[in-house]
Amino acid sequence: MAATFELYTDSADQWRWRLRHSNGNIIADSGEGYASKAKAKQGIESVKSNAPDADVEEQ
């Protein structure tokens, strides 16, 4: 998969991230704003380290 994490600030000056596929589609986002860029980067690292082999649950 060719995807890139993007860091940006929202209209409330909160830091957010989104994971964008090379085709332009957003495939994941932070779901919340962070007060600092460093905390947003920690969120990215958390996703990268905690979900590389995540199971899929059907409900």
PDB file with one MODEL, atoms N, CA, C and O in Angstrom:
MODEL        1
ATOM      1  N   MET A   1       0.852  -1.177   0.000  1.00  0.00           N
ATOM      2  CA  MET A   1       0.000   0.000   0.000  1.00  0.00           C
ATOM      3  C   MET A   1       0.893   1.233   0.000  1.00  0.00           C
ATOM      4  O   MET A   1       1.825   1.328   0.798  1.00  0.00           O
ATOM      5  N   ALA A   2       0.618   2.150  -0.869  1.00  0.00           N
ATOM      6  CA  ALA A   2       1.349   3.409  -0.914  1.00  0.00           C
ATOM      7  C   ALA A   2       0.492   4.481  -0.254  1.00  0.00           C
ATOM      8  O   ALA A   2      -0.422   5.034  -0.866  1.00  0.00           O
ATOM      9  N   ALA A   3       0.804   4.759   0.994  1.00  0.00           N
ATOM     10  CA  ALA A   3       0.038   5.761   1.738  1.00  0.00           C
ATOM     11  C   ALA A   3       0.997   6.640   2.522  1.00  0.00           C
ATOM     12  O   ALA A   3       2.120   6.239   2.828  1.00  0.00           O
ATOM     13  N   THR A   4       0.538   7.853   2.845  1.00  0.00           N
ATOM     14  CA  THR A   4       1.354   8.828   3.555  1.00  0.00           C
ATOM     15  C   THR A   4       0.547   9.453   4.681  1.00  0.00           C
ATOM     16  O   THR A   4      -0.613   9.820   4.493  1.00  0.00           O
ATOM     17  N   PHE A   5       1.163   9.574   5.848  1.00  0.00           N
ATOM     18  CA  PHE A   5       0.547  10.318   6.937  1.00  0.00           C
ATOM     19  C   PHE A   5       0.740  11.809   6.681  1.00  0.00           C
ATOM     20  O   PHE A   5       1.843  12.248   6.353  1.00  0.00           O
ATOM     21  N   GLU A   6      -0.316  12.575   6.829  1.00  0.00           N
ATOM     22  CA  GLU A   6      -0.261  14.028   6.688  1.00  0.00           C
ATOM     23  C   GLU A   6      -0.585  14.665   8.037  1.00  0.00           C
ATOM     24  O   GLU A   6      -1.550  14.273   8.692  1.00  0.00           O
ATOM     25  N   LEU A   7       0.210  15.634   8.451  1.00  0.00           N
ATOM     26  CA  LEU A   7      -0.046  16.418   9.659  1.00  0.00           C
ATOM     27  C   LEU A   7      -0.569  17.784   9.239  1.00  0.00           C
ATOM     28  O   LEU A   7      -0.046  18.395   8.307  1.00  0.00           O
ATOM     29  N   TYR A   8      -1.599  18.259   9.924  1.00  0.00           N
ATOM     30  CA  TYR A   8      -2.147  19.569   9.571  1.00  0.00           C
ATOM     31  C   TYR A   8      -2.856  20.164  10.779  1.00  0.00           C
ATOM     32  O   TYR A   8      -3.130  19.461  11.751  1.00  0.00           O
ATOM     33  N   THR A   9      -3.153  21.454  10.719  1.00  0.00           N
ATOM     34  CA  THR A   9      -3.945  22.095  11.773  1.00  0.00           C
ATOM     35  C   THR A   9      -5.354  22.338  11.256  1.00  0.00           C
ATOM     36  O   THR A   9      -5.558  22.659  10.085  1.00  0.00           O
ATOM     37  N   ASP A  10      -6.315  22.179  12.149  1.00  0.00           N
ATOM     38  CA  ASP A  10      -7.711  22.376  11.781  1.00  0.00           C
ATOM     39  C   ASP A  10      -8.131  23.821  12.066  1.00  0.00           C
ATOM     40  O   ASP A  10      -7.298  24.646  12.444  1.00  0.00           O
ATOM     41  N   SER A  11      -9.397  24.122  11.889  1.00  0.00           N
ATOM     42  CA  SER A  11      -9.897  25.492  12.072  1.00  0.00           C
ATOM     43  C   SER A  11      -9.827  25.963  13.520  1.00  0.00           C
ATOM     44  O   SER A  11      -9.908  27.163  13.781  1.00  0.00           O
ATOM     45  N   ALA A  12      -9.677  25.037  14.462  1.00  0.00           N
ATOM     46  CA  ALA A  12      -9.557  25.386  15.883  1.00  0.00           C
ATOM     47  C   ALA A  12      -8.087  25.408  16.326  1.00  0.00           C
ATOM     48  O   ALA A  12      -7.793  25.424  17.521  1.00  0.00           O
ATOM     49  N   ASP A  13      -7.173  25.410  15.354  1.00  0.00           N
ATOM     50  CA  ASP A  13      -5.730  25.389  15.613  1.00  0.00           C
ATOM     51  C   ASP A  13      -5.278  24.163  16.399  1.00  0.00           C
ATOM     52  O   ASP A  13      -4.326  24.232  17.177  1.00  0.00           O
ATOM     53  N   GLN A  14      -5.957  23.052  16.195  1.00  0.00           N
ATOM     54  CA  GLN A  14      -5.563  21.775  16.778  1.00  0.00           C
ATOM     55  C   GLN A  14      -4.825  20.973  15.703  1.00  0.00           C
ATOM     56  O   GLN A  14      -5.145  21.063  14.518  1.00  0.00           O
ATOM     57  N   TRP A  15      -3.845  20.198  16.129  1.00  0.00           N
ATOM     58  CA  TRP A  15      -3.114  19.344  15.195  1.00  0.00           C
ATOM     59  C   TRP A  15      -3.880  18.048  14.956  1.00  0.00           C
ATOM     60  O   TRP A  15      -4.422  17.458  15.890  1.00  0.00           O
ATOM     61  N   ARG A  16      -3.920  17.620  13.724  1.00  0.00           N
ATOM     62  CA  ARG A  16      -4.573  16.382  13.326  1.00  0.00           C
ATOM     63  C   ARG A  16      -3.692  15.648  12.335  1.00  0.00           C
ATOM     64  O   ARG A  16      -2.771  16.226  11.757  1.00  0.00           O
ATOM     65  N   TRP A  17      -3.981  14.368  12.142  1.00  0.00           N
ATOM     66  CA  TRP A  17      -3.302  13.608  11.102  1.00  0.00           C
ATOM     67  C   TRP A  17      -4.334  12.855  10.292  1.00  0.00           C
ATOM     68  O   TRP A  17      -5.441  12.576  10.755  1.00  0.00           O
ATOM     69  N   ARG A  18      -3.946  12.535   9.077  1.00  0.00           N
ATOM     70  CA  ARG A  18      -4.757  11.669   8.220  1.00  0.00           C
ATOM     71  C   ARG A  18      -3.803  10.810   7.409  1.00  0.00           C
ATOM     72  O   ARG A  18      -2.682  11.214   7.102  1.00  0.00           O
ATOM     73  N   LEU A  19      -4.266   9.634   7.073  1.00  0.00           N
ATOM     74  CA  LEU A  19      -3.501   8.706   6.255  1.00  0.00           C
ATOM     75  C   LEU A  19      -4.130   8.711   4.866  1.00  0.00           C
ATOM     76  O   LEU A  19      -5.277   8.304   4.684  1.00  0.00           O
ATOM     77  N   ARG A  20      -3.351   9.180   3.891  1.00  0.00           N
ATOM     78  CA  ARG A  20      -3.884   9.333   2.537  1.00  0.00           C
ATOM     79  C   ARG A  20      -3.207   8.334   1.599  1.00  0.00           C
ATOM     80  O   ARG A  20      -1.981   8.263   1.518  1.00  0.00           O
ATOM     81  N   HIS A  21      -4.032   7.573   0.899  1.00  0.00           N
ATOM     82  CA  HIS A  21      -3.539   6.623  -0.101  1.00  0.00           C
ATOM     83  C   HIS A  21      -3.011   7.409  -1.299  1.00  0.00           C
ATOM     84  O   HIS A  21      -3.390   8.562  -1.509  1.00  0.00           O
ATOM     85  N   SER A  22      -2.146   6.790  -2.071  1.00  0.00           N
ATOM     86  CA  SER A  22      -1.586   7.473  -3.246  1.00  0.00           C
ATOM     87  C   SER A  22      -2.650   7.845  -4.278  1.00  0.00           C
ATOM     88  O   SER A  22      -2.409   8.702  -5.129  1.00  0.00           O
ATOM     89  N   ASN A  23      -3.828   7.211  -4.214  1.00  0.00           N
ATOM     90  CA  ASN A  23      -4.910   7.568  -5.135  1.00  0.00           C
ATOM     91  C   ASN A  23      -5.712   8.777  -4.653  1.00  0.00           C
ATOM     92  O   ASN A  23      -6.665   9.194  -5.311  1.00  0.00           O
ATOM     93  N   GLY A  24      -5.323   9.343  -3.494  1.00  0.00           N
ATOM     94  CA  GLY A  24      -5.978  10.547  -2.972  1.00  0.00           C
ATOM     95  C   GLY A  24      -7.010  10.289  -1.896  1.00  0.00           C
ATOM     96  O   GLY A  24      -7.414  11.219  -1.197  1.00  0.00           O
ATOM     97  N   ASN A  25      -7.446   9.048  -1.744  1.00  0.00           N
ATOM     98  CA  ASN A  25      -8.457   8.733  -0.732  1.00  0.00           C
ATOM     99  C   ASN A  25      -7.868   8.786   0.672  1.00  0.00           C
ATOM    100  O   ASN A  25      -6.743   8.342   0.901  1.00  0.00           O
ATOM    101  N   ILE A  26      -8.640   9.332   1.606  1.00  0.00           N
ATOM    102  CA  ILE A  26      -8.253   9.302   3.015  1.00  0.00           C
ATOM    103  C   ILE A  26      -8.731   7.975   3.577  1.00  0.00           C
ATOM    104  O   ILE A  26      -9.920   7.662   3.525  1.00  0.00           O
ATOM    105  N   ILE A  27      -7.798   7.193   4.115  1.00  0.00           N
ATOM    106  CA  ILE A  27      -8.156   5.860   4.597  1.00  0.00           C
ATOM    107  C   ILE A  27      -8.175   5.778   6.120  1.00  0.00           C
ATOM    108  O   ILE A  27      -8.625   4.775   6.674  1.00  0.00           O
ATOM    109  N   ALA A  28      -7.694   6.816   6.806  1.00  0.00           N
ATOM    110  CA  ALA A  28      -7.773   6.890   8.270  1.00  0.00           C
ATOM    111  C   ALA A  28      -7.498   8.325   8.689  1.00  0.00           C
ATOM    112  O   ALA A  28      -6.836   9.080   7.977  1.00  0.00           O
ATOM    113  N   ASP A  29      -8.020   8.691   9.863  1.00  0.00           N
ATOM    114  CA  ASP A  29      -7.699  10.005  10.415  1.00  0.00           C
ATOM    115  C   ASP A  29      -7.640   9.935  11.925  1.00  0.00           C
ATOM    116  O   ASP A  29      -8.033   8.938  12.531  1.00  0.00           O
ATOM    117  N   SER A  30      -7.142  11.006  12.527  1.00  0.00           N
ATOM    118  CA  SER A  30      -6.916  11.016  13.973  1.00  0.00           C
ATOM    119  C   SER A  30      -8.206  10.965  14.778  1.00  0.00           C
ATOM    120  O   SER A  30      -8.206  10.470  15.905  1.00  0.00           O
ATOM    121  N   GLY A  31      -9.285  11.457  14.233  1.00  0.00           N
ATOM    122  CA  GLY A  31     -10.552  11.435  14.953  1.00  0.00           C
ATOM    123  C   GLY A  31     -10.633  12.450  16.080  1.00  0.00           C
ATOM    124  O   GLY A  31     -11.692  12.624  16.683  1.00  0.00           O
ATOM    125  N   GLU A  32      -9.538  13.115  16.368  1.00  0.00           N
ATOM    126  CA  GLU A  32      -9.514  14.138  17.412  1.00  0.00           C
ATOM    127  C   GLU A  32      -8.394  15.114  17.117  1.00  0.00           C
ATOM    128  O   GLU A  32      -7.460  14.795  16.382  1.00  0.00           O
ATOM    129  N   GLY A  33      -8.489  16.307  17.692  1.00  0.00           N
ATOM    130  CA  GLY A  33      -7.428  17.290  17.567  1.00  0.00           C
ATOM    131  C   GLY A  33      -6.459  17.171  18.734  1.00  0.00           C
ATOM    132  O   GLY A  33      -6.849  16.804  19.843  1.00  0.00           O
ATOM    133  N   TYR A  34      -5.213  17.479  18.481  1.00  0.00           N
ATOM    134  CA  TYR A  34      -4.167  17.452  19.501  1.00  0.00           C
ATOM    135  C   TYR A  34      -3.676  18.882  19.735  1.00  0.00           C
ATOM    136  O   TYR A  34      -3.615  19.686  18.805  1.00  0.00           O
ATOM    137  N   ALA A  35      -3.330  19.184  20.971  1.00  0.00           N
ATOM    138  CA  ALA A  35      -2.867  20.527  21.326  1.00  0.00           C
ATOM    139  C   ALA A  35      -1.486  20.829  20.763  1.00  0.00           C
ATOM    140  O   ALA A  35      -1.144  21.993  20.556  1.00  0.00           O
ATOM    141  N   SER A  36      -0.688  19.793  20.512  1.00  0.00           N
ATOM    142  CA  SER A  36       0.656  20.032  19.997  1.00  0.00           C
ATOM    143  C   SER A  36       0.959  19.096  18.830  1.00  0.00           C
ATOM    144  O   SER A  36       0.375  18.021  18.696  1.00  0.00           O
ATOM    145  N   LYS A  37       1.877  19.535  18.006  1.00  0.00           N
ATOM    146  CA  LYS A  37       2.327  18.727  16.874  1.00  0.00           C
ATOM    147  C   LYS A  37       2.974  17.436  17.378  1.00  0.00           C
ATOM    148  O   LYS A  37       2.801  16.373  16.782  1.00  0.00           O
ATOM    149  N   ALA A  38       3.715  17.539  18.474  1.00  0.00           N
ATOM    150  CA  ALA A  38       4.381  16.364  19.042  1.00  0.00           C
ATOM    151  C   ALA A  38       3.366  15.296  19.452  1.00  0.00           C
ATOM    152  O   ALA A  38       3.598  14.108  19.228  1.00  0.00           O
ATOM    153  N   LYS A  39       2.250  15.702  20.047  1.00  0.00           N
ATOM    154  CA  LYS A  39       1.221  14.736  20.450  1.00  0.00           C
ATOM    155  C   LYS A  39       0.569  14.090  19.230  1.00  0.00           C
ATOM    156  O   LYS A  39       0.248  12.902  19.255  1.00  0.00           O
ATOM    157  N   ALA A  40       0.372  14.860  18.169  1.00  0.00           N
ATOM    158  CA  ALA A  40      -0.184  14.295  16.938  1.00  0.00           C
ATOM    159  C   ALA A  40       0.776  13.267  16.354  1.00  0.00           C
ATOM    160  O   ALA A  40       0.347  12.218  15.873  1.00  0.00           O
ATOM    161  N   LYS A  41       2.077  13.565  16.394  1.00  0.00           N
ATOM    162  CA  LYS A  41       3.070  12.606  15.908  1.00  0.00           C
ATOM    163  C   LYS A  41       3.078  11.343  16.762  1.00  0.00           C
ATOM    164  O   LYS A  41       3.284  10.245  16.244  1.00  0.00           O
ATOM    165  N   GLN A  42       2.855  11.493  18.067  1.00  0.00           N
ATOM    166  CA  GLN A  42       2.755  10.315  18.938  1.00  0.00           C
ATOM    167  C   GLN A  42       1.565   9.454  18.529  1.00  0.00           C
ATOM    168  O   GLN A  42       1.643   8.225  18.550  1.00  0.00           O
ATOM    169  N   GLY A  43       0.459  10.108  18.157  1.00  0.00           N
ATOM    170  CA  GLY A  43      -0.711   9.368  17.687  1.00  0.00           C
ATOM    171  C   GLY A  43      -0.405   8.557  16.442  1.00  0.00           C
ATOM    172  O   GLY A  43      -0.838   7.411  16.320  1.00  0.00           O
ATOM    173  N   ILE A  44       0.337   9.147  15.519  1.00  0.00           N
ATOM    174  CA  ILE A  44       0.743   8.432  14.306  1.00  0.00           C
ATOM    175  C   ILE A  44       1.601   7.232  14.673  1.00  0.00           C
ATOM    176  O   ILE A  44       1.375   6.128  14.177  1.00  0.00           O
ATOM    177  N   GLU A  45       2.572   7.441  15.528  1.00  0.00           N
ATOM    178  CA  GLU A  45       3.459   6.348  15.925  1.00  0.00           C
ATOM    179  C   GLU A  45       2.689   5.243  16.641  1.00  0.00           C
ATOM    180  O   GLU A  45       3.014   4.065  16.494  1.00  0.00           O
ATOM    181  N   SER A  46       1.680   5.613  17.410  1.00  0.00           N
ATOM    182  CA  SER A  46       0.851   4.627  18.094  1.00  0.00           C
ATOM    183  C   SER A  46       0.126   3.741  17.084  1.00  0.00           C
ATOM    184  O   SER A  46       0.091   2.520  17.234  1.00  0.00           O
ATOM    185  N   VAL A  47      -0.444   4.352  16.071  1.00  0.00           N
ATOM    186  CA  VAL A  47      -1.137   3.573  15.038  1.00  0.00           C
ATOM    187  C   VAL A  47      -0.146   2.659  14.332  1.00  0.00           C
ATOM    188  O   VAL A  47      -0.428   1.480  14.116  1.00  0.00           O
ATOM    189  N   LYS A  48       1.007   3.198  13.974  1.00  0.00           N
ATOM    190  CA  LYS A  48       1.993   2.409  13.248  1.00  0.00           C
ATOM    191  C   LYS A  48       2.494   1.218  14.075  1.00  0.00           C
ATOM    192  O   LYS A  48       2.730   0.142  13.527  1.00  0.00           O
ATOM    193  N   SER A  49       2.655   1.404  15.373  1.00  0.00           N
ATOM    194  CA  SER A  49       3.198   0.323  16.194  1.00  0.00           C
ATOM    195  C   SER A  49       2.140  -0.640  16.719  1.00  0.00           C
ATOM    196  O   SER A  49       2.441  -1.812  16.944  1.00  0.00           O
ATOM    197  N   ASN A  50       0.903  -0.173  16.921  1.00  0.00           N
ATOM    198  CA  ASN A  50      -0.126  -1.020  17.528  1.00  0.00           C
ATOM    199  C   ASN A  50      -1.007  -1.767  16.527  1.00  0.00           C
ATOM    200  O   ASN A  50      -1.729  -2.683  16.918  1.00  0.00           O
ATOM    201  N   ALA A  51      -0.965  -1.400  15.259  1.00  0.00           N
ATOM    202  CA  ALA A  51      -1.906  -2.014  14.322  1.00  0.00           C
ATOM    203  C   ALA A  51      -1.290  -2.614  13.067  1.00  0.00           C
ATOM    204  O   ALA A  51      -2.000  -2.772  12.074  1.00  0.00           O
ATOM    205  N   PRO A  52      -0.021  -2.952  13.062  1.00  0.00           N
ATOM    206  CA  PRO A  52       0.525  -3.477  11.791  1.00  0.00           C
ATOM    207  C   PRO A  52      -0.103  -4.819  11.392  1.00  0.00           C
ATOM    208  O   PRO A  52      -0.198  -5.130  10.205  1.00  0.00           O
ATOM    209  N   ASP A  53      -0.522  -5.597  12.363  1.00  0.00           N
ATOM    210  CA  ASP A  53      -1.121  -6.908  12.070  1.00  0.00           C
ATOM    211  C   ASP A  53      -2.486  -7.052  12.741  1.00  0.00           C
ATOM    212  O   ASP A  53      -2.871  -8.141  13.168  1.00  0.00           O
ATOM    213  N   ALA A  54      -3.204  -5.944  12.825  1.00  0.00           N
ATOM    214  CA  ALA A  54      -4.491  -5.960  13.513  1.00  0.00           C
ATOM    215  C   ALA A  54      -5.467  -6.925  12.840  1.00  0.00           C
ATOM    216  O   ALA A  54      -5.525  -7.037  11.615  1.00  0.00           O
ATOM    217  N   ASP A  55      -6.228  -7.612  13.684  1.00  0.00           N
ATOM    218  CA  ASP A  55      -7.274  -8.504  13.199  1.00  0.00           C
ATOM    219  C   ASP A  55      -8.461  -7.691  12.699  1.00  0.00           C
ATOM    220  O   ASP A  55      -8.633  -6.528  13.065  1.00  0.00           O
ATOM    221  N   VAL A  56      -9.263  -8.311  11.869  1.00  0.00           N
ATOM    222  CA  VAL A  56     -10.502  -7.704  11.389  1.00  0.00           C
ATOM    223  C   VAL A  56     -11.660  -8.438  12.057  1.00  0.00           C
ATOM    224  O   VAL A  56     -11.756  -9.663  11.985  1.00  0.00           O
ATOM    225  N   GLU A  57     -12.535  -7.676  12.706  1.00  0.00           N
ATOM    226  CA  GLU A  57     -13.722  -8.262  13.337  1.00  0.00           C
ATOM    227  C   GLU A  57     -14.950  -7.869  12.531  1.00  0.00           C
ATOM    228  O   GLU A  57     -15.162  -6.694  12.232  1.00  0.00           O
ATOM    229  N   GLU A  58     -15.743  -8.851  12.187  1.00  0.00           N
ATOM    230  CA  GLU A  58     -16.999  -8.583  11.503  1.00  0.00           C
ATOM    231  C   GLU A  58     -18.116  -8.568  12.538  1.00  0.00           C
ATOM    232  O   GLU A  58     -18.184  -9.428  13.416  1.00  0.00           O
ATOM    233  N   GLN A  59     -18.991  -7.567  12.415  1.00  0.00           N
ATOM    234  CA  GLN A  59     -20.094  -7.450  13.387  1.00  0.00           C
ATOM    235  C   GLN A  59     -21.419  -7.394  12.685  1.00  0.00           C
ATOM    236  O   GLN A  59     -22.459  -7.295  13.337  1.00  0.00           O
TER     237      GLN A  59
ENDMDL
END
